[in-house]
C-alpha cells in the first residue's frame, strides 16, 4: 500500500482510518453477500485511481458510509463514530475536514439528484460520491438504482453546465458512460418488449 506522508496526514493516519472504517462495517453484508467493507475499500481504490495524491478524498472514501451504517450496529451513535474518526487522524484540522466531508456525504432521504447537486462546490465530497456511484453501478445495481444515478448525473451536469469543477474528466467520462450504457440497455429492452407485443 503506497502512502507518502503529506501535510495534515501520515501513513499511520491512513492505517488508523482503514481500521476505523473496517470496524464501522464489521459484520455488515452487501446485497451480493460480500462483506460490506469491500465497498468502501473499492471506492477508495477508485478515488486513488483518478486522484492519486488526494489523501483526504481517499480517507473520506473509506469512511463515506460510516455515519450512515455504523450507529446502532457497531457503535451507539453518530457522535461515537465521529469520535473514532477524530481519533484516527493526528492533525485535528485534517480530522475535522474528513468528518465534515463524511457528514456531507451522509444522505438521509429526499431527492437523490438534489442531494448530489448539493455537493457541487465541494470537490472533496463530489470525488467520493462519484467514485461511490461508479462502484455501485459496476456491481449489479438494481434497475431503480440505475435510474436514480442516471437522473442524478443529468441533474448535476445541468446544474454545473457540464463536468463539475474539481472532477477528473476521465472519472466523469467513465461514470457517465457506465450510466448511459444502462439507459441504452433499458431502452433496448423496452423496444424489444414493445416489438414482441
GROMACS elastic network, one bead per residue, 0.5 to 0.9 nm:
[ bonds ]
;  ai    aj funct       b0    kb
    2    11     6  0.88808   500
    3     6     6  0.86962   500
    3    10     6  0.80848   500
    3    11     6  0.59222   500
    3    14     6  0.78296   500
    3    53     6  0.89711   500
    3    55     6  0.82914   500
    4     9     6  0.89561   500
    4    10     6  0.73475   500
    4    11     6  0.65622   500
    4    53     6  0.89332   500
    5     8     6  0.83908   500
    5     9     6  0.61695   500
    5    11     6  0.57831   500
    5    12     6  0.89494   500
    6     9     6  0.54113   500
    6    10     6  0.63551   500
    6    11     6  0.86709   500
    6    53     6  0.88680   500
    6    55     6  0.79907   500
    7    10     6  0.78186   500
    8    56     6  0.88533   500
    8    89     6  0.85469   500
    8    90     6  0.79178   500
    8    91     6  0.56954   500
    8    92     6  0.85734   500
    8    93     6  0.76327   500
    8    94     6  0.54972   500
    8    95     6  0.84765   500
    9    12     6  0.81576   500
    9    13     6  0.59984   500
    9    14     6  0.74342   500
    9    55     6  0.76068   500
    9    56     6  0.79891   500
    9    89     6  0.70326   500
    9    90     6  0.72360   500
    9    91     6  0.69434   500
    9    94     6  0.71119   500
    9    95     6  0.88222   500
   10    13     6  0.50130   500
   10    14     6  0.65521   500
   10    15     6  0.88016   500
   10    89     6  0.81539   500
   10    90     6  0.78543   500
   11    14     6  0.51994   500
   11    15     6  0.63630   500
   11    16     6  0.86890   500
   12    15     6  0.50054   500
   12    16     6  0.60508   500
   12    17     6  0.84831   500
   12    88     6  0.84491   500
   12    89     6  0.82280   500
   12    90     6  0.85884   500
   13    16     6  0.50805   500
   13    17     6  0.60322   500
   13    18     6  0.84686   500
   13    88     6  0.57871   500
   13    90     6  0.64690   500
   13    91     6  0.89286   500
   14    17     6  0.50633   500
   14    18     6  0.60325   500
   14    19     6  0.86025   500
   14    55     6  0.84160   500
   14    58     6  0.88171   500
   14    59     6  0.68681   500
   14    88     6  0.79573   500
   14    89     6  0.77788   500
   15    18     6  0.50761   500
   15    19     6  0.63059   500
   15    20     6  0.86454   500
   15    88     6  0.83627   500
   16    19     6  0.51040   500
   16    20     6  0.60757   500
   16    21     6  0.85662   500
   16    85     6  0.86182   500
   16    87     6  0.84281   500
   16    89     6  0.73313   500
   17    21     6  0.60378   500
   17    22     6  0.85016   500
   17    59     6  0.66034   500
   17    60     6  0.89991   500
   17    62     6  0.74692   500
   17    63     6  0.76759   500
   17    84     6  0.87717   500
   17    85     6  0.67735   500
   17    87     6  0.88976   500
   17    88     6  0.53793   500
   17    89     6  0.71795   500
   18    21     6  0.52060   500
   18    22     6  0.62592   500
   18    23     6  0.87036   500
   18    41     6  0.85024   500
   18    59     6  0.77234   500
   18    62     6  0.66347   500
   18    63     6  0.82413   500
   18    88     6  0.88719   500
   19    22     6  0.50200   500
   19    23     6  0.61631   500
   19    24     6  0.86079   500
   19    88     6  0.86614   500
   20    23     6  0.50500   500
   20    24     6  0.61486   500
   20    25     6  0.88828   500
   20    62     6  0.88717   500
   20    63     6  0.79843   500
   20    66     6  0.89985   500
   20    81     6  0.87927   500
   20    84     6  0.67113   500
   20    85     6  0.67334   500
   20    88     6  0.71512   500
   21    24     6  0.50076   500
   21    25     6  0.65893   500
   21    26     6  0.86694   500
   21    37     6  0.75117   500
   21    40     6  0.79258   500
   21    41     6  0.88319   500
   21    62     6  0.58944   500
   21    63     6  0.53917   500
   21    64     6  0.87762   500
   21    65     6  0.87658   500
   21    66     6  0.67693   500
   21    85     6  0.84744   500
   22    25     6  0.54730   500
   22    26     6  0.60214   500
   22    36     6  0.89096   500
   22    37     6  0.59910   500
   22    40     6  0.89326   500
   22    41     6  0.89945   500
   22    62     6  0.85047   500
   22    63     6  0.88849   500
   23    26     6  0.50457   500
   23    27     6  0.88072   500
   23    37     6  0.89063   500
   23    70     6  0.84154   500
   23    74     6  0.70377   500
   24    28     6  0.88948   500
   24    37     6  0.85475   500
   24    63     6  0.81738   500
   24    65     6  0.85937   500
   24    66     6  0.56406   500
   24    67     6  0.83944   500
   24    69     6  0.72825   500
   24    71     6  0.83537   500
   24    73     6  0.81097   500
   24    74     6  0.58411   500
   24    75     6  0.74242   500
   24    81     6  0.76452   500
   25    28     6  0.53931   500
   25    29     6  0.83665   500
   25    35     6  0.83473   500
   25    36     6  0.62043   500
   25    37     6  0.58491   500
   25    65     6  0.86299   500
   25    66     6  0.71626   500
   25    69     6  0.70235   500
   25    70     6  0.62851   500
   25    73     6  0.81886   500
   25    74     6  0.70951   500
   26    29     6  0.87368   500
   26    35     6  0.82290   500
   26    36     6  0.78221   500
   26    37     6  0.75468   500
   26    70     6  0.85996   500
   26    73     6  0.85121   500
   26    74     6  0.68266   500
   27    35     6  0.73348   500
   27    36     6  0.78208   500
   27    73     6  0.86818   500
   27    74     6  0.84207   500
   28    34     6  0.87830   500
   28    35     6  0.62022   500
   28    36     6  0.52538   500
   28    37     6  0.77448   500
   28    69     6  0.86616   500
   28    73     6  0.85399   500
   29    32     6  0.78977   500
   29    33     6  0.57067   500
   29    34     6  0.56650   500
   29    37     6  0.81771   500
   30    33     6  0.52916   500
   30    34     6  0.54252   500
   30    35     6  0.61423   500
   30    36     6  0.50121   500
   30    37     6  0.86615   500
   30    38     6  0.86812   500
   30    39     6  0.81393   500
   31    34     6  0.74756   500
   31    36     6  0.88063   500
   32    35     6  0.89181   500
   32   139     6  0.85687   500
   32   140     6  0.83545   500
   33    36     6  0.83998   500
   34    37     6  0.84863   500
   34    38     6  0.72650   500
   34    39     6  0.89872   500
   35    38     6  0.59166   500
   35    39     6  0.81377   500
   36    39     6  0.57906   500
   36    40     6  0.77298   500
   37    40     6  0.55961   500
   37    41     6  0.61697   500
   37    42     6  0.85688   500
   37    62     6  0.84986   500
   38    41     6  0.51224   500
   38    42     6  0.60453   500
   38    43     6  0.85942   500
   39    42     6  0.51660   500
   39    43     6  0.61306   500
   39    44     6  0.85829   500
   39    62     6  0.85558   500
   39   132     6  0.82012   500
   39   135     6  0.75190   500
   39   136     6  0.82684   500
   40    44     6  0.60850   500
   40    45     6  0.85910   500
   40    61     6  0.60339   500
   40    63     6  0.68838   500
   40    64     6  0.70862   500
   40    65     6  0.75101   500
   40   132     6  0.78898   500
   41    44     6  0.51238   500
   41    45     6  0.63789   500
   41    46     6  0.88518   500
   41    61     6  0.76345   500
   41    62     6  0.58407   500
   42    46     6  0.62406   500
   42    47     6  0.86182   500
   42    61     6  0.86917   500
   42    62     6  0.84811   500
   42   131     6  0.87067   500
   42   132     6  0.85202   500
   42   135     6  0.70245   500
   43    46     6  0.50895   500
   43    47     6  0.62563   500
   43    48     6  0.85904   500
   43    58     6  0.82684   500
   43    61     6  0.57675   500
   43    62     6  0.70644   500
   43    64     6  0.89467   500
   43   128     6  0.72691   500
   43   129     6  0.89031   500
   43   131     6  0.54806   500
   43   132     6  0.54436   500
   43   133     6  0.87207   500
   43   134     6  0.81637   500
   43   135     6  0.62787   500
   44    47     6  0.50538   500
   44    48     6  0.60828   500
   44    49     6  0.85874   500
   44    57     6  0.79345   500
   44    58     6  0.51108   500
   44    59     6  0.73412   500
   44    60     6  0.80630   500
   44    62     6  0.56873   500
   44   128     6  0.79462   500
   44   131     6  0.78011   500
   44   132     6  0.87035   500
   45    49     6  0.61575   500
   45    50     6  0.89145   500
   45    58     6  0.78109   500
   45    61     6  0.86402   500
   45   131     6  0.87479   500
   46    49     6  0.50484   500
   46    50     6  0.65797   500
   46    51     6  0.84179   500
   46    58     6  0.88343   500
   46    61     6  0.89593   500
   46   128     6  0.86498   500
   46   131     6  0.57509   500
   46   132     6  0.83451   500
   46   134     6  0.81821   500
   46   135     6  0.77639   500
   46   171     6  0.88108   500
   47    50     6  0.54596   500
   47    51     6  0.55923   500
   47    52     6  0.71895   500
   47    54     6  0.81601   500
   47    57     6  0.68711   500
   47    58     6  0.59927   500
   47    61     6  0.72323   500
   47   127     6  0.68622   500
   47   128     6  0.65333   500
   47   130     6  0.88208   500
   47   131     6  0.60297   500
   47   132     6  0.89481   500
   47   171     6  0.89561   500
   48    51     6  0.51061   500
   48    53     6  0.74573   500
   48    54     6  0.74748   500
   48    55     6  0.81298   500
   48    57     6  0.83058   500
   48    58     6  0.63675   500
   49    52     6  0.58345   500
   49   171     6  0.88876   500
   50   127     6  0.88047   500
   50   167     6  0.88464   500
   50   168     6  0.65539   500
   50   170     6  0.75846   500
   50   171     6  0.62901   500
   51    54     6  0.54514   500
   51    55     6  0.83679   500
   51    57     6  0.80206   500
   51    58     6  0.84154   500
   51   127     6  0.83374   500
   51   168     6  0.77347   500
   52    55     6  0.75049   500
   52    58     6  0.84784   500
   53    56     6  0.88162   500
   53    57     6  0.89854   500
   53    58     6  0.88785   500
   54    57     6  0.54580   500
   54    58     6  0.65176   500
   54    59     6  0.89464   500
   54   124     6  0.85852   500
   55    59     6  0.61765   500
   55    60     6  0.85095   500
   56    59     6  0.51691   500
   56    60     6  0.61264   500
   56    61     6  0.85074   500
   56    94     6  0.77941   500
   56    97     6  0.79577   500
   56    98     6  0.65274   500
   56   124     6  0.76086   500
   57    61     6  0.59717   500
   57    62     6  0.86912   500
   57    98     6  0.80497   500
   57   101     6  0.87728   500
   57   124     6  0.57006   500
   57   125     6  0.74441   500
   57   127     6  0.70695   500
   57   128     6  0.63943   500
   58    61     6  0.50037   500
   58    62     6  0.64769   500
   58    63     6  0.88547   500
   58   128     6  0.78679   500
   59    62     6  0.52202   500
   59    63     6  0.64505   500
   59    64     6  0.84419   500
   59    98     6  0.71795   500
   60    63     6  0.50258   500
   60    64     6  0.54597   500
   60    98     6  0.57710   500
   60    99     6  0.79111   500
   60   101     6  0.67819   500
   60   102     6  0.61089   500
   60   124     6  0.82785   500
   60   125     6  0.79148   500
   60   128     6  0.70575   500
   61    64     6  0.50898   500
   61    65     6  0.83324   500
   61   102     6  0.84125   500
   61   125     6  0.88421   500
   61   127     6  0.87795   500
   61   128     6  0.55083   500
   61   129     6  0.82761   500
   61   131     6  0.80660   500
   61   132     6  0.78469   500
   62    65     6  0.79709   500
   62    66     6  0.83720   500
   63    66     6  0.51779   500
   63    67     6  0.79083   500
   63    85     6  0.83255   500
   63    98     6  0.86073   500
   63    99     6  0.88219   500
   63   102     6  0.67193   500
   64    67     6  0.74874   500
   64    68     6  0.83490   500
   64   101     6  0.81647   500
   64   102     6  0.52422   500
   64   103     6  0.82857   500
   64   105     6  0.63784   500
   64   106     6  0.73342   500
   64   128     6  0.76281   500
   64   129     6  0.83697   500
   64   132     6  0.85718   500
   65    68     6  0.52985   500
   65    69     6  0.59463   500
   65    70     6  0.80357   500
   65   102     6  0.75965   500
   65   105     6  0.78106   500
   65   106     6  0.68771   500
   66    69     6  0.52466   500
   66    70     6  0.53368   500
   66    71     6  0.80205   500
   66    78     6  0.86859   500
   66    81     6  0.73226   500
   66    82     6  0.89332   500
   66   102     6  0.79058   500
   66   106     6  0.85471   500
   67    70     6  0.59365   500
   67    71     6  0.66170   500
   67    77     6  0.84546   500
   67    78     6  0.56771   500
   67    79     6  0.87672   500
   67    81     6  0.65421   500
   67    82     6  0.76055   500
   67   102     6  0.72835   500
   67   103     6  0.71689   500
   67   106     6  0.66625   500
   68    71     6  0.69704   500
   68    78     6  0.80913   500
   68   106     6  0.60611   500
   68   107     6  0.77692   500
   68   108     6  0.81816   500
   69    72     6  0.78828   500
   69    73     6  0.70839   500
   69    74     6  0.84231   500
   70    73     6  0.51062   500
   70    74     6  0.51215   500
   70    75     6  0.56932   500
   70    76     6  0.79380   500
   70    77     6  0.78491   500
   70    78     6  0.77716   500
   70    81     6  0.70983   500
   71    74     6  0.63440   500
   71    76     6  0.50999   500
   71    78     6  0.56179   500
   71    79     6  0.87007   500
   71    80     6  0.79685   500
   71    81     6  0.70515   500
   72    75     6  0.58342   500
   72    76     6  0.50811   500
   72    77     6  0.65447   500
   72    78     6  0.89156   500
   73    76     6  0.71816   500
   74    81     6  0.88453   500
   75    78     6  0.78620   500
   75    80     6  0.64317   500
   75    81     6  0.63890   500
   76    79     6  0.83496   500
   76    80     6  0.65480   500
   76    81     6  0.80200   500
   77    80     6  0.51672   500
   77    81     6  0.64454   500
   77    82     6  0.86815   500
   78    81     6  0.50685   500
   78    82     6  0.61232   500
   78    83     6  0.85367   500
   79    82     6  0.50239   500
   79    83     6  0.61268   500
   79    84     6  0.87565   500
   80    84     6  0.64192   500
   80    85     6  0.87722   500
   81    84     6  0.51294   500
   81    85     6  0.63602   500
   81    86     6  0.86321   500
   82    86     6  0.60011   500
   82    87     6  0.84779   500
   82    99     6  0.66781   500
   83    87     6  0.60912   500
   83    88     6  0.86270   500
   84    87     6  0.50929   500
   84    88     6  0.63021   500
   85    88     6  0.50869   500
   85    89     6  0.69035   500
   85    95     6  0.71536   500
   85    96     6  0.89578   500
   85    98     6  0.82071   500
   85    99     6  0.70939   500
   86    89     6  0.57658   500
   86    90     6  0.79873   500
   86    91     6  0.88824   500
   86    92     6  0.72288   500
   86    95     6  0.53474   500
   86    96     6  0.70679   500
   86    98     6  0.85967   500
   86    99     6  0.74774   500
   87    90     6  0.71055   500
   87    92     6  0.88930   500
   87    95     6  0.81110   500
   88    95     6  0.77742   500
   89    92     6  0.70138   500
   89    94     6  0.71070   500
   89    95     6  0.52838   500
   89    98     6  0.89887   500
   90    93     6  0.89704   500
   90    94     6  0.79986   500
   90    95     6  0.72879   500
   91    94     6  0.53816   500
   91    95     6  0.61027   500
   91    96     6  0.86826   500
   92    96     6  0.61084   500
   92    97     6  0.86085   500
   93    96     6  0.51125   500
   93    97     6  0.62329   500
   93    98     6  0.87620   500
   94    98     6  0.63271   500
   94    99     6  0.86791   500
   95    98     6  0.52129   500
   95    99     6  0.62437   500
   95   100     6  0.86322   500
   96   100     6  0.59629   500
   96   101     6  0.84706   500
   97   100     6  0.52044   500
   97   101     6  0.62242   500
   97   102     6  0.86773   500
   98   101     6  0.51780   500
   98   102     6  0.61868   500
   98   103     6  0.86052   500
   99   102     6  0.50888   500
   99   103     6  0.61043   500
   99   104     6  0.86058   500
  100   103     6  0.50692   500
  100   104     6  0.62310   500
  100   105     6  0.87074   500
  101   104     6  0.50263   500
  101   105     6  0.62653   500
  101   106     6  0.87814   500
  101   122     6  0.85394   500
  101   124     6  0.70916   500
  101   125     6  0.56924   500
  102   105     6  0.50106   500
  102   106     6  0.63168   500
  102   125     6  0.76519   500
  103   106     6  0.51957   500
  103   107     6  0.85336   500
  104   107     6  0.76816   500
  104   118     6  0.89761   500
  104   119     6  0.76548   500
  104   125     6  0.70822   500
  105   115     6  0.88637   500
  105   116     6  0.87202   500
  105   119     6  0.82341   500
  105   125     6  0.64967   500
  105   126     6  0.85968   500
  105   128     6  0.83748   500
  105   129     6  0.71174   500
  107   110     6  0.81941   500
  107   112     6  0.81951   500
  107   115     6  0.72001   500
  109   112     6  0.76960   500
  109   115     6  0.89936   500
  110   113     6  0.89730   500
  110   114     6  0.80019   500
  110   115     6  0.75046   500
  111   114     6  0.54021   500
  111   115     6  0.62682   500
  111   116     6  0.88863   500
  112   116     6  0.62122   500
  112   117     6  0.84724   500
  112   148     6  0.70067   500
  112   149     6  0.80704   500
  112   151     6  0.85809   500
  112   152     6  0.64185   500
  113   116     6  0.52429   500
  113   117     6  0.60300   500
  113   118     6  0.84969   500
  113   148     6  0.76085   500
  113   149     6  0.78324   500
  113   151     6  0.65481   500
  113   153     6  0.73311   500
  113   154     6  0.82489   500
  113   155     6  0.59068   500
  113   156     6  0.71055   500
  114   118     6  0.60394   500
  114   119     6  0.89242   500
  114   152     6  0.75125   500
  114   155     6  0.76043   500
  114   156     6  0.82542   500
  115   118     6  0.50851   500
  115   119     6  0.70291   500
  115   152     6  0.85227   500
  116   119     6  0.54210   500
  116   120     6  0.74793   500
  116   126     6  0.77623   500
  116   129     6  0.76994   500
  116   152     6  0.66469   500
  116   153     6  0.82296   500
  116   155     6  0.84732   500
  116   156     6  0.69379   500
  117   120     6  0.54457   500
  117   152     6  0.76777   500
  117   153     6  0.86964   500
  117   155     6  0.69508   500
  117   156     6  0.51495   500
  117   157     6  0.87918   500
  117   159     6  0.71280   500
  117   160     6  0.84310   500
  118   121     6  0.81037   500
  118   122     6  0.84802   500
  118   156     6  0.88671   500
  119   122     6  0.52771   500
  119   123     6  0.75296   500
  119   124     6  0.89451   500
  119   125     6  0.64568   500
  119   126     6  0.58398   500
  119   129     6  0.86471   500
  120   123     6  0.70060   500
  120   125     6  0.86417   500
  120   126     6  0.69183   500
  120   156     6  0.77414   500
  120   159     6  0.84153   500
  120   160     6  0.73887   500
  120   164     6  0.68161   500
  120   165     6  0.77390   500
  121   124     6  0.89844   500
  121   126     6  0.83498   500
  121   164     6  0.81174   500
  121   165     6  0.71272   500
  121   166     6  0.84769   500
  122   125     6  0.55883   500
  122   126     6  0.61469   500
  122   127     6  0.86996   500
  122   165     6  0.87064   500
  122   166     6  0.84248   500
  123   127     6  0.59220   500
  123   128     6  0.85808   500
  123   164     6  0.82163   500
  123   165     6  0.68741   500
  123   166     6  0.52440   500
  123   167     6  0.68917   500
  124   127     6  0.54680   500
  124   128     6  0.66881   500
  124   129     6  0.88425   500
  124   166     6  0.81628   500
  125   128     6  0.52968   500
  125   129     6  0.60690   500
  125   130     6  0.85994   500
  126   130     6  0.59594   500
  126   131     6  0.83648   500
  126   164     6  0.85156   500
  126   166     6  0.83313   500
  126   167     6  0.75669   500
  127   130     6  0.53988   500
  127   131     6  0.62182   500
  127   132     6  0.86361   500
  127   166     6  0.78502   500
  127   167     6  0.63286   500
  127   168     6  0.84293   500
  127   171     6  0.86606   500
  128   132     6  0.60152   500
  128   133     6  0.85536   500
  129   133     6  0.61560   500
  129   134     6  0.85505   500
  130   134     6  0.60210   500
  130   135     6  0.85602   500
  130   167     6  0.88884   500
  130   171     6  0.79726   500
  130   172     6  0.78874   500
  130   175     6  0.72901   500
  131   135     6  0.61638   500
  131   136     6  0.85593   500
  131   171     6  0.80385   500
  131   175     6  0.81972   500
  132   135     6  0.52646   500
  132   136     6  0.61775   500
  132   137     6  0.85892   500
  133   136     6  0.50749   500
  133   137     6  0.59917   500
  133   138     6  0.85185   500
  133   149     6  0.71143   500
  133   175     6  0.76371   500
  134   137     6  0.51775   500
  134   138     6  0.62179   500
  134   139     6  0.88751   500
  134   171     6  0.87923   500
  134   174     6  0.79141   500
  134   175     6  0.55207   500
  134   176     6  0.88332   500
  134   178     6  0.76837   500
  134   179     6  0.85457   500
  135   138     6  0.51479   500
  135   139     6  0.64430   500
  136   139     6  0.53538   500
  136   140     6  0.74292   500
  136   141     6  0.62402   500
  136   145     6  0.85837   500
  136   146     6  0.89859   500
  137   140     6  0.66718   500
  137   141     6  0.55423   500
  137   142     6  0.88747   500
  137   145     6  0.80877   500
  137   146     6  0.68401   500
  137   149     6  0.82445   500
  137   175     6  0.83705   500
  137   178     6  0.70704   500
  137   179     6  0.72305   500
  137   182     6  0.88246   500
  138   141     6  0.72587   500
  138   178     6  0.77360   500
  141   144     6  0.80260   500
  141   145     6  0.59275   500
  141   146     6  0.62224   500
  142   145     6  0.51256   500
  142   146     6  0.62593   500
  142   147     6  0.86926   500
  143   146     6  0.50380   500
  143   147     6  0.62167   500
  143   148     6  0.85815   500
  143   182     6  0.86349   500
  143   186     6  0.85573   500
  144   147     6  0.51934   500
  144   148     6  0.61167   500
  144   149     6  0.86876   500
  145   149     6  0.61328   500
  145   150     6  0.84808   500
  146   149     6  0.53252   500
  146   150     6  0.60995   500
  146   151     6  0.85641   500
  146   179     6  0.69824   500
  146   182     6  0.68176   500
  146   183     6  0.78821   500
  147   150     6  0.51077   500
  147   151     6  0.60402   500
  147   152     6  0.84610   500
  147   179     6  0.84886   500
  147   182     6  0.83973   500
  147   183     6  0.76168   500
  148   151     6  0.52813   500
  148   152     6  0.61235   500
  148   153     6  0.87042   500
  149   153     6  0.61154   500
  149   154     6  0.85928   500
  149   179     6  0.71869   500
  150   153     6  0.52395   500
  150   154     6  0.63389   500
  150   155     6  0.87176   500
  150   176     6  0.79243   500
  150   179     6  0.55664   500
  150   180     6  0.72721   500
  150   182     6  0.84638   500
  150   183     6  0.75294   500
  151   154     6  0.51499   500
  151   155     6  0.62232   500
  151   156     6  0.86695   500
  152   155     6  0.50161   500
  152   156     6  0.60866   500
  152   157     6  0.84985   500
  153   156     6  0.50493   500
  153   157     6  0.59770   500
  153   158     6  0.84278   500
  153   175     6  0.88490   500
  153   176     6  0.73424   500
  153   179     6  0.83367   500
  154   157     6  0.51343   500
  154   158     6  0.60466   500
  154   159     6  0.84921   500
  155   158     6  0.51671   500
  155   159     6  0.60643   500
  155   160     6  0.85182   500
  156   159     6  0.50498   500
  156   160     6  0.59335   500
  156   161     6  0.82128   500
  156   162     6  0.80441   500
  156   163     6  0.84044   500
  156   164     6  0.75980   500
  157   160     6  0.51384   500
  157   161     6  0.56458   500
  157   163     6  0.61634   500
  157   164     6  0.70433   500
  158   161     6  0.51388   500
  158   162     6  0.65222   500
  159   162     6  0.78585   500
  159   164     6  0.86755   500
  160   163     6  0.65650   500
  160   164     6  0.53974   500
  160   165     6  0.78677   500
  161   164     6  0.76488   500
  163   166     6  0.86107   500
  163   167     6  0.69015   500
  163   168     6  0.85063   500
  163   169     6  0.72511   500
  163   172     6  0.68753   500
  164   167     6  0.58490   500
  164   168     6  0.89234   500
  164   172     6  0.86517   500
  165   168     6  0.86417   500
  167   170     6  0.85809   500
  167   171     6  0.69948   500
  167   172     6  0.67898   500
  168   171     6  0.51802   500
  168   172     6  0.63404   500
  168   173     6  0.86610   500
  169   172     6  0.51309   500
  169   173     6  0.60513   500
  169   174     6  0.85335   500
  170   174     6  0.59577   500
  170   175     6  0.84364   500
  171   174     6  0.52404   500
  171   175     6  0.61525   500
  171   176     6  0.85887   500
  172   175     6  0.51686   500
  172   176     6  0.60161   500
  172   177     6  0.83262   500
  173   176     6  0.52504   500
  173   177     6  0.58199   500
  173   178     6  0.84318   500
  174   177     6  0.52011   500
  174   178     6  0.61959   500
  174   179     6  0.86645   500
  175   178     6  0.52624   500
  175   179     6  0.62471   500
  175   180     6  0.85818   500
  176   180     6  0.58697   500
  176   181     6  0.84175   500
  177   180     6  0.50339   500
  177   181     6  0.60585   500
  177   182     6  0.87355   500
  178   181     6  0.52047   500
  178   182     6  0.66121   500
  178   183     6  0.89305   500
  179   182     6  0.53381   500
  179   183     6  0.64874   500
  179   184     6  0.88081   500
  180   184     6  0.60477   500
  180   185     6  0.84403   500
  181   184     6  0.50685   500
  181   185     6  0.60741   500
  181   186     6  0.86033   500
  182   185     6  0.50022   500
  182   186     6  0.61383   500
  182   187     6  0.85753   500
  183   186     6  0.51070   500
  183   187     6  0.61909   500
  183   188     6  0.86474   500
  184   187     6  0.50660   500
  184   188     6  0.61672   500
  184   189     6  0.86476   500
  185   188     6  0.50669   500
  185   189     6  0.61985   500
  185   190     6  0.85663   500
  186   189     6  0.51347   500
  186   190     6  0.61348   500
  186   191     6  0.86394   500
  187   190     6  0.50270   500
  187   191     6  0.61547   500
  187   192     6  0.85243   500
  188   191     6  0.51042   500
  188   192     6  0.60336   500
  188   193     6  0.85006   500
  189   193     6  0.60180   500
  189   194     6  0.84959   500
  190   193     6  0.50924   500
  190   194     6  0.61278   500
  190   195     6  0.85713   500
  191   194     6  0.50178   500
  191   195     6  0.60398   500
  191   196     6  0.86007   500
  192   195     6  0.50919   500
  192   196     6  0.62252   500
  192   197     6  0.89148   500
  193   196     6  0.52430   500
  193   197     6  0.66728   500
  194   197     6  0.54650   500
